[in-house]
Amino acid sequence: MPMDAREIEAMIRQALPDAQVEIKDLAGDGDHYAATVLSAAFKGKTRVAQHQMVYGALQGRMGGVLHALALTTGLPQD
């Protein structure tokens, strides 16, 4: 069963409470999403580390329930 965009957003916000999260369903199938996640928690972290933080928030669902996630991360604008 595919993941709902609201569930993805909620999991990310639970792990990164200050995050600005935008989720788009790329194919309309609930399996292919794009996410933009901006959080102060990413400060000083490499892009790889930022992505690992987001994947960690998804608690192992990447590659299983969640088939594909195009991820963009960064710091929020002040």
N, C-alpha and C positions, 0 to 999 in steps of 0.2 A: 504494500500500500504506500503510495507516495506521501511525502511530507507536505504539510500546508505551510505557506509562506509565513503565516502568523506564528506557527510553532517554531520555525527557524529563528525568526526575530526574537521571540520570547526567550529561547535558549541562549542566544547571544547576549541579550540584555541582562539575563540572570548572571552570566559570567562577567560581563563588562557593563555595570549599571549606568555608567555615564555615556555609553555609546549612542551615537547617531547611526541608525540602521535603516537602510533602504534595500528592499528585496524585490526583484522582478522575476516573474515566471517567463523564461525565455521561449519556451515551446508550447505553453498552455497545457502541459501534461503533468505538472506537479513533480517532475523529475529533474528538470534542467533550470537552474536558477542563476541569477547574477545578484551578488550582494555587495553593497558598499558599506563599510563599517569604519566610522571615525571615532577614535577614543584617545583620551589623554594617557591611558594606560600603555599606549604604543610608543610613548616618548622614549627615545634612546634605543629602541628595538629595531633590528633589521626587518626588512619586508618579510623575510622567511619566518622570523620569530613572531611577527604580527599575525601572519596567516596561521601559524601553529596555535596561537592563542584562540583564534576563531574556531579552528577545527576542533580544538580541545573542548570548546563550549558546546559543540555539537555531539559530544559524548559517544564517539565511535559510529555515528550514523552515516558519515561520508563514505561513499563507495558501496553502501548497503541500501538503506531506506532512501537516502539522498544520493542520487546517482551522480549529479554534476553540479558544481557550484563555481562559477567564475567569480573570483574574489578580488575586490579592490579595498585596500586598507590605508589608513593614514591618520594624521592628527587633525582635530577639528580646527577650524579657523576661529581666531579670537574676535 
